[in-house]
Amino acid sequence: MKTSKRSRLGRNLAAAIAVGVGLGALILVSLLIVSEGFVLVLAAVTAIGTWELAGALRRGADIRVSLPVLLAGGQAVVWLSWPFGLRGAAIALAATVLGCLLWRMREGAAHFVRDMSASLFVAVYVPLLVAFAVQLTVVSQGVGRVLTFLLCVIASDVGGYAAGVVAGRHPMAPTISPKKSWEGFAGSLVAGMVAGSLCVALLLDASWYWGTLVGALLVATATLGDLVESLIKRDLGIKDMGTLLPGHGGLMDRLDSLLPTAFVAWAALGIIVPVA
């Protein structure tokens, strides 16, 4: 029985839960003690995620991004987005791209376009999307905005897993992620919409029905982000982005649904609950 449960999940469930609880505790402590301290967590996430994605590209397809520039530029994107907003992030991103061009020129013309395209992808996929999470954090009601974003994604994962295990019969994208089912997606939607309505009403003092819409948007984006990373891993011929988190793989294997959802959460909550 234990073997079948583990095979349905594909992971060590106990380790996955322990790591998830630990990460959740770290996020709550950094948010609730000094909310801006969460920016430090996001900066560390950016560095680790960039490192893991660069390593996966190298292992899977011998694609060599300009890693030193991306690590330094990623920190600039995160930290400049705090005082200067998205303008600071855009300036840092542009400088990072120029730095990658110069760094890669040293190795000549062979695979230049391939490696530069990958460097640009890493810069946008990790630090730029993390910058939207920074923007959720440092504005008014930042704690409520971040918790709404995170709790909707967590609810999506839990609801999708539960519904998928109990009733999953119809694959959503069998060639990309065979274990993801339409029944699981329905469970994600229900859980995410409930979480969204509660969070928006209780944490952001807005109408609950707006939270239902936010929850649905975040679930859809989180699911898309999960499928996109599955495509990346299939293309590279790897199972996980890394080995940092027992039961999960690498940190990027947990960020797949969070990174694009940070942008959607920033945009949706900015419209529903405008920044004072």
C-alpha positions as CSV (number, residue, x, y, z in Angstrom):
1,M,0.0,0.0,0.0
2,K,2.8,2.4,0.8
3,T,4.4,1.7,-2.5
4,S,1.2,2.5,-4.5
5,K,0.7,5.8,-2.6
6,R,4.3,6.8,-3.3
7,S,4.0,5.9,-6.9
8,R,0.9,8.0,-7.4
9,L,2.7,11.0,-5.9
10,G,6.1,10.2,-7.4
11,R,7.8,11.6,-4.3
12,N,8.6,10.7,-0.7
13,L,5.4,12.1,0.8
14,A,6.7,12.6,4.4
15,A,9.8,14.4,3.1
16,A,7.7,16.6,0.8
17,I,5.4,17.6,3.7
18,A,8.3,18.3,6.0
19,V,10.0,20.5,3.5
20,G,6.8,22.3,2.6
21,V,6.1,23.0,6.3
22,G,9.6,24.3,6.8
23,L,9.4,26.6,3.8
24,G,6.0,27.9,4.9
25,A,7.4,28.7,8.4
26,L,10.3,30.6,6.9
27,I,7.9,32.7,4.7
28,L,5.5,33.4,7.6
29,V,8.3,34.4,10.0
30,S,9.9,36.7,7.4
31,L,6.6,38.3,6.6
32,L,5.1,38.7,10.0
33,I,8.1,40.0,11.9
34,V,9.4,42.5,9.3
35,S,7.5,42.2,6.0
36,E,10.4,43.7,4.1
37,G,12.5,40.8,5.4
38,F,10.6,38.7,2.8
39,V,12.6,40.5,0.1
40,L,15.7,38.9,1.5
41,V,14.1,35.5,1.1
42,L,13.1,36.4,-2.4
43,A,16.7,37.5,-3.2
44,A,18.0,34.1,-2.0
45,V,15.3,32.3,-4.0
46,T,16.4,34.3,-7.1
47,A,20.0,33.2,-6.7
48,I,19.2,29.6,-6.1
49,G,16.7,29.4,-8.9
50,T,19.0,31.0,-11.4
51,W,21.8,28.6,-10.4
52,E,19.5,25.5,-10.7
53,L,18.1,26.5,-14.0
54,A,21.5,27.3,-15.5
55,G,22.7,23.9,-14.3
56,A,19.7,22.1,-15.8
57,L,20.3,23.8,-19.2
58,R,24.0,22.8,-19.1
59,R,23.2,19.1,-18.0
60,G,20.4,18.6,-20.4
61,A,21.5,20.4,-23.6
62,D,25.0,21.7,-23.0
63,I,23.6,25.3,-23.1
64,R,25.9,27.6,-21.3
65,V,24.3,30.8,-20.0
66,S,26.3,33.7,-18.6
67,L,25.9,32.6,-15.1
68,P,28.0,35.1,-13.2
69,V,26.3,38.0,-14.9
70,L,22.8,36.4,-14.3
71,L,23.5,35.9,-10.6
72,A,24.7,39.5,-10.1
73,G,22.0,41.0,-12.4
74,G,19.3,39.0,-10.8
75,Q,20.1,40.5,-7.4
76,A,20.1,43.9,-9.0
77,V,16.6,43.3,-10.5
78,V,15.3,42.2,-7.1
79,W,16.8,44.9,-4.9
80,L,16.3,47.8,-7.3
81,S,12.6,46.9,-7.6
82,W,12.2,47.6,-3.9
83,P,12.8,51.4,-3.9
84,F,12.4,52.1,-7.6
85,G,9.5,49.8,-8.5
86,L,9.3,48.1,-11.9
87,R,11.4,50.9,-13.5
88,G,14.3,49.8,-11.3
89,A,13.7,46.2,-12.3
90,A,13.6,47.1,-16.0
91,I,16.8,49.1,-15.8
92,A,18.6,46.2,-14.0
93,L,17.2,43.7,-16.5
94,A,18.5,45.7,-19.5
95,A,21.9,46.0,-17.9
96,T,21.9,42.3,-17.2
97,V,21.2,41.5,-20.9
98,L,24.0,43.8,-22.0
99,G,26.3,42.2,-19.5
100,C,25.4,38.7,-20.8
101,L,26.2,39.9,-24.4
102,L,29.6,41.1,-23.4
103,W,30.3,38.0,-21.3
104,R,29.3,35.6,-24.0
105,M,31.4,37.4,-26.7
106,R,34.5,36.0,-25.1
107,E,33.7,32.5,-26.3
108,G,33.2,33.3,-30.0
109,A,30.4,32.7,-32.5
110,A,29.7,29.0,-32.0
111,H,26.2,28.7,-30.4
112,F,26.1,32.4,-29.6
113,V,22.4,32.9,-30.4
114,R,21.5,29.7,-28.5
115,D,23.4,30.6,-25.4
116,M,22.3,34.3,-25.4
117,S,18.6,33.3,-25.9
118,A,18.9,31.0,-22.9
119,S,20.5,33.7,-20.8
120,L,17.7,36.1,-21.7
121,F,15.1,33.4,-20.8
122,V,16.7,32.8,-17.4
123,A,16.8,36.5,-16.7
124,V,13.1,37.0,-17.4
125,Y,11.9,33.7,-16.0
126,V,13.5,34.0,-12.6
127,P,14.5,37.5,-11.4
128,L,12.0,39.5,-13.4
129,L,9.1,37.4,-12.3
130,V,10.4,37.4,-8.7
131,A,10.4,41.3,-8.9
132,F,6.6,41.2,-9.1
133,A,6.6,39.3,-5.8
134,V,8.7,42.0,-4.4
135,Q,6.2,44.6,-5.5
136,L,3.4,42.6,-3.7
137,T,5.5,42.8,-0.5
138,V,6.6,46.4,-0.2
139,V,3.4,48.2,-1.0
140,S,0.4,48.9,1.4
141,Q,-1.2,45.7,2.7
142,G,1.8,43.9,1.5
143,V,1.5,41.0,4.0
144,G,-2.1,40.4,2.9
145,R,-1.2,40.5,-0.8
146,V,1.6,38.1,-0.4
147,L,-0.4,35.7,1.7
148,T,-3.3,35.8,-0.8
149,F,-0.9,35.0,-3.6
150,L,0.8,32.1,-1.7
151,L,-2.3,30.6,-0.1
152,C,-4.2,30.5,-3.4
153,V,-1.3,28.6,-5.0
154,I,-1.0,26.2,-2.0
155,A,-4.7,25.6,-2.1
156,S,-4.5,24.9,-5.8
157,D,-1.7,22.3,-5.1
158,V,-3.5,20.6,-2.2
159,G,-6.9,20.6,-3.9
160,G,-5.5,19.4,-7.2
161,Y,-3.6,16.6,-5.5
162,A,-6.5,15.4,-3.4
163,A,-9.0,15.4,-6.3
164,G,-6.5,13.9,-8.6
165,V,-5.8,10.9,-6.3
166,V,-9.4,10.3,-5.5
167,A,-11.1,10.9,-8.9
168,G,-8.4,11.6,-11.5
169,R,-9.4,9.7,-14.7
170,H,-9.0,12.1,-17.6
171,P,-5.4,13.4,-18.3
172,M,-5.2,17.1,-19.0
173,A,-1.9,17.0,-21.0
174,P,-0.8,13.4,-21.3
175,T,2.3,14.1,-23.4
176,I,3.5,16.9,-21.0
177,S,2.4,15.8,-17.5
178,P,0.7,12.4,-17.5
179,K,-0.3,12.6,-13.8
180,K,-2.2,15.9,-14.2
181,S,-5.9,15.3,-14.7
182,W,-9.0,17.4,-15.4
183,E,-10.5,16.2,-12.2
184,G,-7.4,17.4,-10.3
185,F,-7.7,20.8,-12.1
186,A,-11.3,21.0,-11.0
187,G,-10.2,20.4,-7.4
188,S,-7.5,23.1,-7.8
189,L,-10.1,25.5,-9.0
190,V,-12.5,24.9,-6.1
191,A,-9.8,25.1,-3.5
192,G,-8.2,28.1,-5.1
193,M,-11.4,30.1,-5.4
194,V,-12.4,29.4,-1.8
195,A,-8.9,30.5,-0.6
196,G,-9.1,33.6,-2.8
197,S,-12.5,34.7,-1.6
198,L,-11.5,34.2,2.1
199,C,-8.1,36.0,1.7
200,V,-9.4,38.9,-0.3
201,A,-12.3,39.4,2.2
202,L,-10.4,38.9,5.4
203,L,-6.9,40.1,4.6
204,L,-7.5,42.9,2.0
205,D,-11.0,44.1,3.1
206,A,-12.5,43.7,-0.4
207,S,-15.6,41.9,-1.7
208,W,-15.3,38.1,-1.5
209,Y,-16.5,37.6,-5.1
210,W,-13.4,39.5,-6.4
211,G,-11.4,37.0,-4.4
212,T,-13.2,34.2,-6.2
213,L,-12.0,35.6,-9.5
214,V,-8.5,36.1,-8.3
215,G,-8.4,32.6,-7.0
216,A,-9.5,31.2,-10.4
217,L,-6.9,33.3,-12.2
218,L,-4.1,32.2,-9.9
219,V,-5.0,28.6,-10.2
220,A,-5.1,28.8,-14.0
221,T,-1.7,30.5,-14.1
222,A,-0.2,28.1,-11.5
223,T,-1.3,25.1,-13.6
224,L,0.1,26.7,-16.8
225,G,3.4,27.4,-15.0
226,D,3.6,23.8,-13.8
227,L,3.0,22.5,-17.4
228,V,5.6,24.9,-18.8
229,E,8.3,23.7,-16.5
230,S,7.3,20.1,-17.3
231,L,7.9,21.0,-21.0
232,I,11.3,22.5,-20.2
233,K,12.3,19.4,-18.3
234,R,11.1,17.0,-21.0
235,D,12.9,19.0,-23.6
236,L,16.1,18.8,-21.6
237,G,15.6,15.2,-20.7
238,I,15.8,15.6,-16.9
239,K,13.4,14.7,-14.1
240,D,14.2,17.5,-11.6
241,M,15.8,20.9,-11.8
242,G,17.9,20.1,-8.8
243,T,18.2,18.1,-5.6
244,L,18.1,20.8,-2.9
245,L,14.7,19.9,-1.4
246,P,14.0,16.3,-0.4
247,G,10.7,15.0,-1.8
248,H,10.4,18.0,-4.2
249,G,13.6,18.0,-6.3
250,G,15.1,21.4,-6.7
251,L,13.9,24.8,-5.6
252,M,12.9,25.5,-9.2
253,D,10.6,22.5,-9.1
254,R,8.6,24.4,-6.4
255,L,8.8,27.8,-8.1
256,D,7.3,26.6,-11.4
257,S,3.8,27.5,-10.4
258,L,4.8,30.5,-8.3
259,L,6.9,32.5,-10.7
260,P,4.2,33.3,-13.4
261,T,1.5,33.5,-10.7
262,A,3.4,36.4,-9.0
263,F,2.9,38.6,-12.0
264,V,-0.8,37.7,-12.3
265,A,-1.3,38.2,-8.6
266,W,0.4,41.6,-8.8
267,A,-1.7,42.7,-11.7
268,A,-5.1,41.3,-10.5
269,L,-4.7,42.6,-6.9
270,G,-3.5,45.9,-8.1
271,I,-6.8,46.4,-10.0
272,I,-9.1,45.0,-7.3
273,V,-7.3,46.5,-4.3
274,P,-5.4,49.6,-5.7
275,V,-2.2,50.5,-3.9
276,A,-2.8,53.6,-1.7
